[in-house]
Amino acid sequence: MRMRAAVLHEQGRPRPYAETCPMTVEEVELDPPGVGELLVEIAGAGLCHSDLSNIEGQRPRPLPIVIGHEGAGIVREVGPEVPGLKVGDHVVFVFVNSCGHCRYCNGGRPNICPSGFSLRATGTLPSGSKRLRWNGQPINHNSGLSLYAEYAVVNHRSVVKIDPDVPLEDAAIMGCAVMTGAGAVFNTAALKPGGQLAVVGLGGVGMNALMAAVIAGAERIVAVDTNAEKLRLAQEWGATDIFQVGRDSVADIRDATDGGLDIVIETAGTIPALETAYAITARGGRTISAGLPNVNSQFSYLHASLVSDERSIQGSYMGSCVPERDIPRLVGLYKRGKLPIQRLRSGFIGLDDLNAGFDKLAEGSVLRQILRPHA
């Protein structure tokens, strides 16, 4: 079939992207699904910092490529050997395609299954095939998905079925922002009622972490960011304390919290943010990083204080989630009004507005813009 898609031809073009146009909307060919694959109509796809990092060249990707890894849609065609899914099902996409049988999958950690990571290097689906073509030449897939398009062919393990009464524009951010942020609180941190926590970085992931901390019954929730408007929203949505990053912010937070927080989650994906998070973590506490920086970024700490303070530094990838288990739970919280992710929407855009949308994301002026590729 022929469809429209936003093709990234070159990484690292300068901003403003509305002028340099790293992505161009092309008419491309999409082959039908093969064994174990589905054709899904994209209803909504989120603009995420991970996609921005691909545009910036922070993470090398095979080119040309259709990026986009966070979204939801409707199954329109089912290939052979696809269990439990049918035409018309509503699904959320999962950006780690786990194999289901390796040591990590068997140990309940499909989020770090190596097979999912290999797809980013090869630009293929798990079958090793590429279903996208432009001018007769193959186009690479992003994380086995490629959602900045009208349709996608994906492996059945790259989706989770959801209730059809959930608005797809809200479900669109379940597979990344919600799982990563809320999962970091529920799974990685295992925050208990009455606990205390700080979130450094109030983008889509950070705001989900904040809302999850409210659900978990945290006694104290400290929100830290450079943006005053995001801090205002954080306080409105449940933060007990807000701090704008500045010259004395670390000292102010430590003073206000009697030496720091037991759990600090960093979601900005920058080394300065991680340094702030580590600096405001109390003795005996945990610094959890859920943000993805440049692949060559390094973070340093004093080894002696790590030991003497019994501190720990931990990564949280995809919120330590098991998608088949956690997405239905998160959808349930949303349906009961406890996880109001619709608050995070910063507007809808079409394919032709993607470059300008990423300018806004890079400026830090929005939380989650939702692409409607058929608009």
RAGIRA-V510525 format. One record per backbone hydrogen bond with DSSP energy under -1.0 kcal/mol. CO is the residue of the C=O (numbers start at 1). NH is the residue of the N-H. Records with the same first field share a line. If there is no record, write none. Layout:
CO: NH + NH
//
This chain:
1: 30
3: 28
4: 150
5: 26
7: 24
8: 65
16: 19 + 20
17: 21
22: 9
24: 7
26: 5
28: 3
29: 133
34: 37
36: 156
37: 79
38: 154
39: 76 + 77
40: 152
41: 74
44: 72
45: 371
48: 52
49: 53
50: 54
51: 55
52: 56
53: 57 + 58
55: 12
58: 295
64: 140
65: 8
67: 148
68: 147
70: 46
71: 93
72: 43 + 44
73: 91
74: 41
75: 88
77: 39
80: 36
86: 89
89: 75
90: 162
91: 73
92: 160
96: 98
102: 106
104: 109
105: 108
109: 112
110: 113
113: 116
114: 118
118: 122
119: 123
123: 141
125: 128
129: 125
131: 31
132: 139
133: 29
134: 137
137: 134
140: 66
142: 145 + 146
147: 149
148: 6
150: 42
152: 40
154: 38
155: 158
156: 159
158: 94
160: 92
163: 166
167: 170 + 171
168: 172
170: 173
171: 174
173: 178
174: 179
176: 180
177: 181
178: 182
179: 183
180: 184
182: 186
183: 187 + 188
184: 189
185: 191
192: 195
195: 219 + 220
197: 222
198: 265
199: 224
200: 267
203: 207
204: 208
205: 209
206: 210
207: 211
208: 212
209: 213
210: 214
211: 215
212: 216
213: 218
214: 217
217: 194
220: 197
221: 240 + 241
222: 199
223: 243
224: 201
225: 245
227: 231
228: 232
229: 233
230: 234
231: 235
232: 236
233: 237
234: 239
241: 223
243: 225
248: 252
249: 253
250: 254
251: 255
252: 256
253: 257
254: 259
261: 282
262: 286
263: 198
264: 288
265: 200
266: 290
270: 274
271: 275
272: 276
273: 277
274: 278
275: 279
276: 280
278: 281
280: 261
282: 285
285: 312
286: 264
287: 314
288: 266
289: 316
294: 297
302: 306
303: 307
304: 308
305: 309
306: 311
307: 310
309: 284
312: 287
314: 289
317: 320
318: 321
322: 325 + 326
323: 327
326: 330
327: 331
328: 332
329: 333
330: 334
331: 335
332: 336
333: 338 + 339
334: 337
339: 341
340: 343
341: 344
342: 345
344: 368
347: 370
349: 372
350: 353
351: 354
353: 357
354: 358
355: 359
356: 360
357: 361
358: 362
359: 363
360: 365
368: 346
369: 47
370: 349
371: 45
372: 375
//
